[in-house]
Amino acid sequence: RHPAQLYESLTYLALFLWLYANHRKNWNKARPGFFTGLSLMSVFSARFLIEFTKEGQFVHEVFFPFNMGQLLSLPLIILGGFDHPQDP
């Protein structure tokens, strides 16, 4: 068994510090919605990977290659990758 909550908390802290530093450095060069998309993609990608260390919570998760947390993370990773058009 792995301490998945500890992995998650340390990963999210590192992501917060990295995203905050990037935002402070590049806030005036970034397009609108860039940091929101980057945040969604990085946080839910990390969650997707950390879910591999967790044990299955439901009986049906034994038969699927991904658990429910990973399946729920996929749409948000995809949403973060969309290029949002700028206002005219």
N, C-alpha and C positions, 0 to 999 in steps of 0.2 A: 504494500500500500504506500502511496505517496501523499505527502502533505499538499494537496492540490490548492487549498485555500492560501497557503503560504506562497506557492508559486505564482498564483494569480495576483496577490497583493504586491509582491515585489515586481512583477512584470508591469502591472498597471502604474506603479510608482515610477519605474524607469521610463515608461511610455509618456507619462505626464511630464516628466522633466525634459525629455527629448522634444516633445511637441511644444512645450512652453518656450524652450530655448529657440527652436526654429521659428515660432511665431514672433518672438521678440526681435529676431534678427531679420526676418523676411516679410514682415506684415505688410509693408508698403509695396512690395513687388508681387505679391500673390494675388491671384484672381479671386473674386468673391466665391465662397464655398470651398476653396481649396483645402483649408485646414479642417473644415468639417468632414470632408471626404477622407482626408488623410487620417483623421482621428477614428472614423468609423472603420476604415480598412485595417488600421494597425491594432486597435483594441479587439475587434472581433476575429482577426487572424490569430492573435495571441490566444484568445479564448478557444478557438478551434483547435489549436495545437495542444493546449493544456488539457483539453477534454480527453485526450488519449490516455492521460495518466489516471483518470477517474474510473471507478468501477461502474458498471451498468446499474441503473436504478430500476429499470423495468424489465420484465421477462422478455418482451419483444425486442429489446436492444441487443440481445445475444445473437440474433439472426441477421442484423444489419451491420454493415461495415462502419457506420457512423452512429453516434448516439444522438439523443434529442437536442442537447446543447449545441452540437456541431451543425445539425440540420437547421436550427434556428439562427445560427451565426451566418450561414451562407447568404441569405438575402441581404443582410446588412453589409457584408463585404462587397457584394455586387453593387448595392446602392451607393456605397462610398466611392466606387470607381467611375460613376457616371460623371461626365463633363457637363457642368451646369452652364447654360448659356448666359452671357452677360446681358444686362439691360441695355436697350438701344439709347 
